[in-house]
């Protein structure tokens, strides 16, 4: 406890304004050090922020002009309207994809173009070797590398294999590169049946799963593992679920 207190005092007394240097002084995992922190109203002009993740951090009204950072580092931050240029549409991390309930909801994935090419060298494998190790086709890996739509089980296989490899890295540079897999680097999409794919936000995914759980209660005896729903199908019950959620729907919903 005393050691941790001394670390805090050292950070408070530090003359450096570098977020990376201050995080290193904490002797903690610098990647997650600023998660959820209030960093609003700071002058971070020109800072090198590589290796830092800012999920749920409040950076509103902070000046990040000419700052450099990893793609996706600020995608889950609280931002103001003038900071939208700092984020893109890739809102899901590798862990989000790996843990996704693919047997419950039909979903597809787009991985940020170039992302796999950036982290693959850490594996010390070429594309053919990695495809074999991950249990996917080289064509599926090519599509994922190029940011094309792939099945979620393909994306899960890719990220699971990367996670396995990254768990045993010794080289500091390799470890730093591998951390990028924990930034938001994917988008989940729906559709594709002779139509356009549509991006789905994290809040929308959770909403669809809530509607699904509600529908399961109306199907006595059915388990979540018995079948998989589509987003389009579940959207038909959105109004019904909203009424039930608001306590304005009594009795059982209409059976199938």
HELIX and SHEET records of a PDB file:
HELIX    1   1 UNK A    2  UNK A   13  1                                  12    
HELIX    2   2 UNK A   19  UNK A   25  1                                   7    
HELIX    3   3 UNK A   30  UNK A   32  5                                   3    
HELIX    4   4 UNK A   81  UNK A   86  5                                   6    
HELIX    5   5 UNK A   94  UNK A   98  1                                   5    
HELIX    6   6 UNK A  115  UNK A  120  1                                   6    
HELIX    7   7 UNK A  121  UNK A  123  5                                   3    
HELIX    8   8 UNK A  127  UNK A  134  1                                   8    
HELIX    9   9 UNK A  138  UNK A  145  1                                   8    
HELIX   10  10 UNK A  152  UNK A  166  1                                  15    
HELIX   11  11 UNK A  172  UNK A  178  1                                   7    
HELIX   12  12 UNK A  179  UNK A  182  5                                   4    
HELIX   13  13 UNK A  202  UNK A  217  1                                  16    
HELIX   14  14 UNK A  224  UNK A  226  5                                   3    
HELIX   15  15 UNK A  231  UNK A  235  1                                   5    
HELIX   16  16 UNK A  238  UNK A  245  1                                   8    
SHEET    1   A 4 UNK A 150  UNK A 151  0                                        
SHEET    2   A 4 UNK A 108  UNK A 111 -1                                        
SHEET    3   A 4 UNK A 186  UNK A 191 -1                                        
SHEET    4   A 4 UNK A 197  UNK A 200 -1                                        
END                                                                             
